[in-house]
Amino acid sequence: MSLELANVLASVFTALVIAATAIAALGQLRHMRMGNQITALLALQSEFDTQEFRDAEVLVRQDLARMIEDESFCVFLVTYSRQRESVVLRNDFVTLRQSATLIANTYENLGALVKNGIIDRRLFLDIYSWIVAGSWSQLEGFVAIGRTTSGTDSIFENFEYIAAISREWLKSNQ
């Protein structure tokens, strides 16, 4: 075998090894991405399973719709948010506000993860769409008061984003 032929074969073999390595690296990146998504979903599930979150969900489900209709509760929310006047702190108002905020913040964070591609959108919608859509329905009035009080629509925008895509998903996948 001539030296030139050996050189060509070595170059071809090297190119094949590099190509195989690149393909293996792409496979490993895909597995790492899936592993990161699984970790994120497990962390979210752990958050949803905490007693604090479950208690907040029960309180919001049972009381928020009724309390949003109560003028004194709405005045409390506005006054508390603006921090301009001294607020009469009724324990039931404070607890309900904290519960609603905990749930909305959790979904806000989840929305940011989905919107930025950290959690796969299709996977998220398959698991959480009905939960998010229901939670948005319960908290929509609370969010509206917060947005009106602050003068910005950016409050809980990631929560609203995942609520909108969840509703679309539910309509098209029933």
N, C-alpha and C positions, 0 to 999 in steps of 0.2 A: 504494500500500500504506500502510495506516495505521501510525502509530507503535506502537500496541498490538500489532498483528500482527507487526511486525518485532521487537518486544521478546519476544514469545512464541516466535517462530522462533529467535531468538538463544539464548534459554534452553534450548529443546529441543536445539539444536545443541550447546550447551555441555555439557548432560547426556550426550549421545551421545559426545562427545569424552572426557569423564571416564570413562564406562563402558568405552569402548574402551581407554583408558589402564589402567584397573584390570584388565581382562582380559589385556592384554599383560604387565602386571606379574606377575600370577599365573603366566602362562606362563614368564616369566623366572625366577621363584622356583623353579618346578618344574625348570627346566633347571639352575639353580644347585645345587639339592639333588642332582640326578643327577650333576652334575659333582663334587660333594663326595664322593658315594658311590664314584664311579669312582676318585677320588684316594685314598680310604681303602683300597679294595680293591687298588689298585696298590702302596700302601705295605705292605700286609700281604703281598702276593705277594713284594715285595722282601725282606721279613723272612724269609719261608719259603725264599727262594732263597739266603740267605747260607750260606757254608761252615760257619760256626759252628752254625747251626740244623740243617743237614743232618747234620753230624757228631753233634750231640746226638741227633737222631732215630735214627740208626744205632745209637749206643751204647745208648739206651733200649730200642730194639727187640731188640737182641741180648742185653743183660745184665740189664735191670731185673727181669724176672719171676723169674729165677734168684736174683738178689741179695736180693730181698724175702724169699725163703725162707731166706736166710742170717742167722742170729741176730746174728752180729757186725756185719753191715751195718745191721740194724735198731737195734741198740744204738748204733751210730755216729750214725744219724739222730736218735735221741732225745737223746743226749748233746750232739750238735752244736747241735740246736735249743734246748735248755734252757740251754746254755752255763754249766752249774753245775759241771761237772767238767772236768778237763783231758782233751781229746779226742786220741786217737791218730789222727793224720791220715795215713791210707793214701791214696796218690795215686789208686788206682782208685776208692775210696769217694768221695773229694772230687770227682773228675771226673764220676762217675755222678750224684751229688747235684746238681752244677751243671748238668749236661745236663737232668736231669728238671725242675729248677727253671726253666731257660730255656724249655723247651717249655710247662710249665704256666703260667708268667707270660704267655707270648705268647697262649695261648688264653684266659687270664683277661682280658686286655685286649680281645681280640676279642669275648668274651662281653659285656663292658661296653658295647661299641659297638653290638652287636646288641640287647641288653636295653633300651638307652636310645634306640633308633630312629635312631641315626646311620648304621648300615648296615641296609638293608632286610632283614628277617628271611627273606623268601622267596628273595631273591637269594642271601643268605648260605647258606641251606640247600641251594639248588640247586648251589652250587659246592663247599662245604666239609663238608657233613654226614657223608659217609663218612670223611673224614680226621679230623674231630673225634671221631666215635664210636670210631674205632680208637685214637686217642691217649688218650682217656679210659680205655679198657679197659687200655691199657698202664700208665697212671699212677694208676689208682684206688687201688692199695695204697699207693703213695707218698703220695698225698693223705690217705689214711686215717691213716697214721702221723703226718703233720703235724698233722692235726686232733686226734688223740688226745693228742699231745704238748702242743699249745697249749691244749687244753681248749675249743676253739671250732670250730663247723662253718662259719664264714664264710670259712675259708681256701679259696681257689680256687672260691668259690661261682658266679662267673660262668662259669668253665670247666665246672662241673657243669651249669649251666643250659643252655649251648649243646650239651653232650653229650646231655642229656635231650631237647631239642627235635630234635636231629639223629637220635636213635634213632627218635623218633616219625615224623619225616619219612621216614626210610628204610623203616619198616614200611608207611606209607601210600602210598609212591610206587615200590614195586617192581614 
